[in-house]
Amino acid sequence: MGKISSWDWETGQKTVVDSLSPLEGHGWQEEPYVSPDGETVAAIVQVGEGEFSIRTNNTVWENTFEKIWYPRFSPDGRLTAICQQDMEWVLAVDGEPLGETTDYIWDTMFSEDGSAISTMYKSMERYGMCLNGEPWEELYENVTTPALSKDGVHTAGVAQVESMGAADLDAFKRGVYTVVIDGKPWTTRFLNAWGPSFNDAGDKVAVQARVTVYENTIAVNDKPWAQTFNQVWEPTFSPIDDSVAAPVRQSGKWGVARDGALIWEPRYQQCLELTHSRDGKKLWAIVSPEYGLFTAACDNAPWEQTFPTVTDLVVSPDGMRAGVLASTYSTDFHIVVDGTPWPDTYDMVWPVVFSEDSKNVAAMVEKNGKRRILVNGKPFERDFDQAWPPVFSEDGTKVLIRAIENNSYVRIVAEVAQF
């Protein structure tokens, strides 16, 4: 598929598939998925009694399977799906099995460029991860919260490394969990751990760790912070110096600590989704300045307007802007950018997308059963039966719209100026 710059950015509409009705001889067809470049639409199809495959545009994978689920396109355009054959499971990539079959796999993840693919992996009641079809050499009783480094070289998860009987409080208090990197466990044991995350280089891992019944902290490369807190949330590495920041709770209020030292004094009811800007100079988060009200904050300065719920923080490439999803009621959703809600409310909203120059913002929304693409709060000229999140061209002047209308799958390149 190549980089975004190599995609077809000629302005106009192209009908990729005239009819999305099941092809002749197919029993049924499941919901469609679309490639990042918009050139391929795929769906699981029943091709015979107990036989399934995947349709891509108007062709079908040659191989068939007993069951198929979780189709996903990689960033480089390959189509993956978790498939069962002879009662065992394998990841298929563009129709071909990747690695050996096993008892079960799940949680397909991709490296930033799509060249590496990992899954969770189960064999003989033991668990681990699988990278490009190769499972960890050592498997464990339990593995959760998988992570893949951006370059696709390393995998990480939280594993139970010691057996523990039901209600075995002594073992629980002693700690039977740790972080496992590429199948190899850390030395330190925790009461529990969550959410391992890699730095950009892929050579460091930070994790939330429960170190006593009442104390939590962050551990980095097998070394816990000296400071502990009532609670912590997922840590994030600075792109500048690999320092680690995380939301922390102290005396009933939330703030932010970096490498164990408080940098945002605890004053919030909640602090979530901590995000460094790409250059590492800004630190964003979703915060609750008062009970039941949320907003976004940059460097500990919250936006003025608050909402009952705020989720899906997205920071612009230059780090100066951000967008979130907010709601007042269950069917009253807003897109909020730079602290100001866009006009109108919607039945559903999806995370915003910034152009590379940070000047423009796009989003997909749904209202009255129709999907709509917005740029800077303004809608495209028509709505669609189904659509996928928009993509900006590299120079930020065009938007790729991937949509279904009248049972056809269409690929539209629109000028930002059209909105």
NORFEN-V781087 format. One record per residue. N is the residue number from 1. OMEGA is omega in degrees with one decimal (* if undefined). Layout:
N/OMEGA, N/OMEGA
//
This chain:
1/177.6, 2/-179.1, 3/-178.5, 4/-177.6, 5/-178.9, 6/178.1, 7/176.8, 8/-179.0, 9/175.1, 10/-176.7, 11/177.4, 12/-176.7, 13/175.3, 14/174.4, 15/-176.8, 16/177.9, 17/-177.1, 18/-176.7, 19/177.4, 20/173.1, 21/-179.9, 22/177.2, 23/-177.4, 24/178.4, 25/-180.0, 26/-179.1, 27/174.6, 28/-176.5, 29/-178.3, 30/-173.7, 31/-176.0, 32/171.8, 33/-174.1, 34/179.5, 35/-179.4, 36/-178.5, 37/176.4, 38/-176.4, 39/-175.2, 40/171.3, 41/-174.0, 42/177.4, 43/172.7, 44/-179.2, 45/171.6, 46/-177.2, 47/178.4, 48/179.8, 49/-178.8, 50/-179.6, 51/-177.5, 52/176.1, 53/178.7, 54/173.9, 55/172.3, 56/-170.1, 57/-179.0, 58/174.4, 59/-177.8, 60/174.3, 61/177.8, 62/-178.8, 63/174.9, 64/-176.4, 65/178.9, 66/178.2, 67/175.5, 68/172.3, 69/176.2, 70/173.0, 71/-179.6, 72/173.3, 73/174.4, 74/177.9, 75/178.3, 76/170.7, 77/177.4, 78/-178.7, 79/179.9, 80/173.9, 81/177.9, 82/-168.2, 83/175.8, 84/175.2, 85/-178.1, 86/175.6, 87/174.7, 88/-171.3, 89/178.1, 90/173.6, 91/175.0, 92/178.8, 93/-174.7, 94/173.9, 95/-177.9, 96/179.4, 97/176.9, 98/-178.7, 99/-177.3, 100/175.3, 101/179.9, 102/-175.0, 103/-178.9, 104/171.5, 105/178.4, 106/178.4, 107/175.0, 108/178.5, 109/-176.2, 110/169.7, 111/-173.9, 112/-179.9, 113/177.1, 114/-176.1, 115/179.6, 116/-179.1, 117/176.7, 118/174.1, 119/163.7, 120/-167.4, 121/177.2, 122/176.6, 123/177.4, 124/178.8, 125/174.4, 126/-170.4, 127/175.9, 128/177.3, 129/-177.7, 130/-179.5, 131/-178.0, 132/176.7, 133/-178.2, 134/179.6, 135/171.9, 136/176.0, 137/179.3, 138/177.6, 139/-170.2, 140/179.2, 141/-173.3, 142/174.4, 143/-179.8, 144/175.4, 145/-178.6, 146/176.5, 147/177.8, 148/179.1, 149/-177.2, 150/-178.8, 151/176.4, 152/-176.7, 153/-172.4, 154/176.0, 155/179.6, 156/174.4, 157/174.3, 158/-174.2, 159/168.3, 160/-172.7, 161/177.1, 162/178.9, 163/-179.0, 164/178.7, 165/177.6, 166/178.0, 167/177.3, 168/-174.1, 169/179.9, 170/178.1, 171/179.1, 172/-178.3, 173/178.2, 174/179.3, 175/-179.2, 176/-178.4, 177/172.9, 178/177.2, 179/179.1, 180/179.0, 181/179.3, 182/178.3, 183/-177.0, 184/-175.5, 185/167.5, 186/176.6, 187/-176.1, 188/176.9, 189/-178.9, 190/171.8, 191/170.3, 192/178.3, 193/-176.2, 194/165.1, 195/175.3, 196/178.2, 197/-179.0, 198/166.4, 199/-175.6, 200/-178.3, 201/178.6, 202/-178.1, 203/175.6, 204/178.7, 205/174.1, 206/-175.1, 207/169.0, 208/-176.2, 209/173.1, 210/-171.0, 211/169.4, 212/-179.5, 213/-173.4, 214/-173.3, 215/177.5, 216/177.5, 217/174.3, 218/174.9, 219/-179.2, 220/180.0, 221/174.0, 222/179.4, 223/178.7, 224/170.6, 225/175.8, 226/-178.3, 227/176.0, 228/-175.1, 229/176.9, 230/178.5, 231/172.4, 232/171.2, 233/-169.0, 234/-179.5, 235/177.5, 236/179.2, 237/171.6, 238/176.6, 239/-176.8, 240/-170.0, 241/-179.2, 242/169.5, 243/-174.1, 244/176.1, 245/179.1, 246/170.2, 247/-179.5, 248/-179.7, 249/-178.7, 250/179.8, 251/173.6, 252/179.9, 253/-177.1, 254/172.4, 255/179.9, 256/174.6, 257/173.4, 258/-177.0, 259/175.8, 260/-177.5, 261/-179.1, 262/174.4, 263/167.1, 264/-179.7, 265/-178.6, 266/179.2, 267/-176.1, 268/172.7, 269/178.9, 270/177.0, 271/-170.4, 272/171.1, 273/178.8, 274/-172.9, 275/171.3, 276/168.8, 277/-176.1, 278/179.6, 279/177.0, 280/-174.9, 281/179.9, 282/178.3, 283/-176.4, 284/174.5, 285/166.0, 286/-176.2, 287/173.7, 288/-179.0, 289/175.5, 290/-171.1, 291/175.4, 292/-179.8, 293/-175.0, 294/174.4, 295/174.9, 296/178.0, 297/174.8, 298/-178.7, 299/174.7, 300/177.3, 301/-177.4, 302/168.2, 303/-178.5, 304/-175.0, 305/-179.1, 306/-176.3, 307/178.0, 308/174.0, 309/175.1, 310/-178.7, 311/167.7, 312/176.5, 313/174.5, 314/-178.7, 315/-178.5, 316/-180.0, 317/179.7, 318/176.4, 319/-174.3, 320/-175.8, 321/176.0, 322/175.2, 323/177.5, 324/171.0, 325/-178.2, 326/177.1, 327/175.6, 328/176.0, 329/-173.6, 330/178.9, 331/-175.5, 332/-173.6, 333/-179.5, 334/161.2, 335/-178.7, 336/179.8, 337/179.5, 338/175.4, 339/-176.8, 340/177.8, 341/170.9, 342/177.4, 343/175.0, 344/173.9, 345/-170.0, 346/177.6, 347/175.8, 348/176.7, 349/178.8, 350/-177.1, 351/-177.4, 352/177.1, 353/177.4, 354/169.7, 355/-175.6, 356/178.1, 357/176.1, 358/-175.8, 359/-175.4, 360/-178.8, 361/178.3, 362/177.6, 363/173.2, 364/179.0, 365/176.2, 366/177.8, 367/179.7, 368/176.1, 369/-179.6, 370/176.8, 371/-177.1, 372/176.3, 373/-179.4, 374/169.1, 375/-177.4, 376/176.7, 377/-176.7, 378/-175.1, 379/168.8, 380/-171.9, 381/178.1, 382/177.5, 383/-175.1, 384/176.7, 385/177.9, 386/178.2, 387/177.8, 388/-175.5, 389/-177.8, 390/178.0, 391/176.4, 392/168.6, 393/-175.4, 394/-179.9, 395/174.7, 396/-177.0, 397/-177.1, 398/-179.7, 399/174.5, 400/176.9, 401/178.7, 402/-168.1, 403/173.4, 404/172.7, 405/-179.5, 406/176.7, 407/174.7, 408/173.7, 409/-176.8, 410/177.4, 411/-175.5, 412/170.4, 413/-177.4, 414/173.0, 415/175.9, 416/-179.8, 417/178.8, 418/-176.6, 419/*
//
